[in-house]
Amino acid sequence: MSQTTYRIGITQGDPNGIGWEVILKALSDARMTELCTPVVYGSPAAAEYYRQTIAELEPIAFHTVVSAHEARAGKVNLVACGQTGRIEPGQATAEAGRAAVEALQAAMHDLKEGRLDALVTAPIDKETVQSDAFRFTGHTEWLGAELGGEPMMILASDRLRVGLVTKHIPVSEIARSITREKIVADLHALRRTLREDFGVVEPRIAVLALNPHAGDGGLLGHEEEEVIRPAIVEAYRAGVLAFGPFAADGLFAGGGYAKYDGILAMYHDQGLAPFKTLSPDGVNFTAGLRAVRTSPDHGVAFDIAGKDRADAQSMRNAIYAAIDLTRRRRAWAEWSASPLPKAEREKSRRDATLRETPQHE
C-alpha cells in the first residue's frame, strides 16, 4: 500500500454514545480521504440516524464493502456490522454493547488479515460490552489479548506524552501492582515507542512518584525509595534517560513536564487528569503492539449523545495520529533493518565516486 493511502479502520463504538457523531463530523471533510482510505465498521442505520441529528454536515456517500479488502481510495468505505434494532442516544444498553463489540471484532479480523494499516476506535461503554465474548476492562486489554505483546496506554499530543504503569484497575490495587520489574520494563517500552513511533532520537523520561510529595522521605509511603527510585536507577544504567521520581502536582503545575519527551505515571488518573487539562484534544495510543491503534481521549458521553454537541477534534487527531504513527514506525523499521548491508552499499558508492574524481598532485 502506498504511504499516502493507508487504510485506517474506524470502529463505531457504542451506537448510543457520541461515536457516530464524531466519526461523521471528522469524515465530512473531503480532505480526509486525501490523507488516508477510511474504512468504518458499524451500523448504516446508526450512521443515518446521527447524520440527521447534525445540523451542518457535508454529505458523506459511503462506499459499502464486505471487508477492507474491497476498500476504495478516495472514498469513505463502510463495512456493515454492529447492527442494533433500536438506537437510544444516551442509554447504556446490552444491545448497544453487543453492537460495539461486533464492530471491533470485524475490524480486528481485517487488521489481522493485513487489510488495514491501523485502527482507530470510537469509545465503548465498559459495562455494557461485558459478555462471554468480551471480558476486558477496556480496549487496551482486549487489544493486548488479540494482538499479543504487552500493551502500554499512552496519551499523546503535540506538547505531552504520558504512559501508564497501571491502567484500568481499582485504586485499592495500585500500590501492590507497582513493582520494580514492571517499572523497568515500562521505561524500556516507553523509550522504544518514543524512538520508533514518535521519532525522538534519545528521549528523556520523567517518572512520577506514587505518593504525595514523592513520599516525603518515607513519611507518606515507602514505594518511592523501595520500588520506584531503584527501578529508575536500573533503567538509567541500562541506557534509558529516566529521571525522578517527581511529585505529580509539582511537575505539571510548575511546567517541568515540558523538559521531557515522555512522562511515566503510576496510575490512570494521575496521568490522565493533567494530560486532559493541558491537551483537551489529545489522543490515546496503544503502544507495544504489532499494529497501531489510536482513539479519541474521551468516553461515550451519554449526556450529550444525539444532541449535536460533540466536538470531533479528538477523533480527527486520532485519525491523523494513526497515519503519522504508522508512517514513522515503518520508516524506522526500514531504516533500522540490516544496517550493515546498507552501510556497505553506501561505502561502495563513496569509493566509486572517489575513484572517478581526478586526483591533483
Secondary structure, 3 states (H helix, E strand, C coil): CCHHHCEEEEECCCCCCCHHHHHHHHHCCCCHHHHCEEEEEECHHHHHHHHCCCCCCCCCCEEEECCHHHCCCCCEEEEECCCCCCCCCCCCCHHHHHHHHHHHHHHHHHHHCCCCCEEEECCCCCCCCCECCECCCCHHHHHHHHHCCCCEEEEECCCCEEEECCCCCCHHHHHHHCCHHHHHHHHHHHHHHHHHCCCCCCCEEEEECCCHHHHHHHCCCCHHHHHHHHHHHHHHHCCCEEEEEECHHHHHHCCHHHHCCEEEECCHHHHHHHHHHHCCCCEEEEECCCCEEEEECCCCCHHHCCCCCCCCHHHHHHHHHHHHHHHHHHHHHHHHCCHHHHHHHHHHHHHHHHHHCCCCC
